[in-house]
């Protein structure tokens, strides 16, 4: 298991995983993880939310749900860019997914990306769907 660095606007926050090799999530090199998205026998659940979400997004494409795939992929890319720009990380542990992180992402959508209310809410809704 790779080491974990503390991410904290507040000291009690959960941690983000280590920075990767410069690969983008939802791209061709998804950290060499299980390409089918199914959990292998004896393997534990993924620790990195971004890689997990990316696999769920790709499943929509495999099922022929191209519109959903494109929409979810866009959200995945925006959230990955937010994490990289704000925290300098390329991984997010599931434990780091707290309300404060999502509020910061919503603010990022408004201020840095120029998104309107409906767009920002849709991004949060997609992240909720991918998490659940």
HUWOVEN-V530767 format. One record per residue. N is the residue number from 0. RES is the residue in one letter. PSI is psi in radians with two decimals (none if undefined). Layout:
# HUWOVEN-V530767
N_RES_PSI / N_RES_PSI
This chain:
# HUWOVEN-V530767
0_X_2.29 / 1_X_2.75 / 2_X_2.85 / 3_X_2.33 / 4_X_2.51 / 5_X_2.31 / 6_X_2.17 / 7_X_1.86 / 8_X_-0.48 / 9_X_2.47 / 10_X_-0.42 / 11_X_-0.03 / 12_X_2.72 / 13_X_-3.14 / 14_X_2.75 / 15_X_2.68 / 16_X_3.10 / 17_X_2.74 / 18_X_2.42 / 19_X_-2.73 / 20_X_0.30 / 21_X_0.13 / 22_X_2.57 / 23_X_2.52 / 24_X_2.72 / 25_X_0.47 / 26_X_-2.94 / 27_X_-0.48 / 28_X_1.41 / 29_X_1.02 / 30_X_0.40 / 31_X_0.39 / 32_X_2.91 / 33_X_1.83 / 34_X_-0.44 / 35_X_-0.28 / 36_X_-0.23 / 37_X_2.59 / 38_X_2.27 / 39_X_2.68 / 40_X_2.23 / 41_X_-0.04 / 42_X_2.54 / 43_X_2.97 / 44_X_2.63 / 45_X_2.58 / 46_X_-0.43 / 47_X_2.01 / 48_X_-0.71 / 49_X_-0.74 / 50_X_-0.70 / 51_X_-0.83 / 52_X_-0.72 / 53_X_-0.72 / 54_X_-0.69 / 55_X_-0.66 / 56_X_-0.77 / 57_X_-0.52 / 58_X_-0.58 / 59_X_-0.67 / 60_X_-0.75 / 61_X_-0.54 / 62_X_-0.01 / 63_X_0.22 / 64_X_1.24 / 65_X_-0.71 / 66_X_-0.79 / 67_X_-0.76 / 68_X_-0.86 / 69_X_-0.77 / 70_X_-0.84 / 71_X_-0.64 / 72_X_-0.70 / 73_X_-0.80 / 74_X_-0.75 / 75_X_-0.76 / 76_X_-0.70 / 77_X_-0.75 / 78_X_-0.69 / 79_X_-0.76 / 80_X_-0.72 / 81_X_-0.83 / 82_X_-0.76 / 83_X_-0.78 / 84_X_-0.68 / 85_X_-0.72 / 86_X_-0.08 / 87_X_0.52 / 88_X_2.78 / 89_X_0.08 / 90_X_2.63 / 91_X_2.13 / 92_X_2.72 / 93_X_-0.55 / 94_X_-0.36 / 95_X_-0.13 / 96_X_1.51 / 97_X_2.89 / 98_X_-0.70 / 99_X_-0.69 / 100_X_-0.73 / 101_X_-0.59 / 102_X_-0.73 / 103_X_-0.69 / 104_X_-0.72 / 105_X_-0.77 / 106_X_-0.73 / 107_X_-0.77 / 108_X_-0.76 / 109_X_-0.93 / 110_X_-0.77 / 111_X_-0.58 / 112_X_-0.16 / 113_X_0.42 / 114_X_2.61 / 115_X_3.12 / 116_X_-0.82 / 117_X_-0.72 / 118_X_-0.82 / 119_X_-0.72 / 120_X_-0.67 / 121_X_-0.70 / 122_X_-0.76 / 123_X_-0.68 / 124_X_-0.72 / 125_X_-0.76 / 126_X_-0.69 / 127_X_-0.78 / 128_X_-0.77 / 129_X_-0.59 / 130_X_-0.69 / 131_X_none
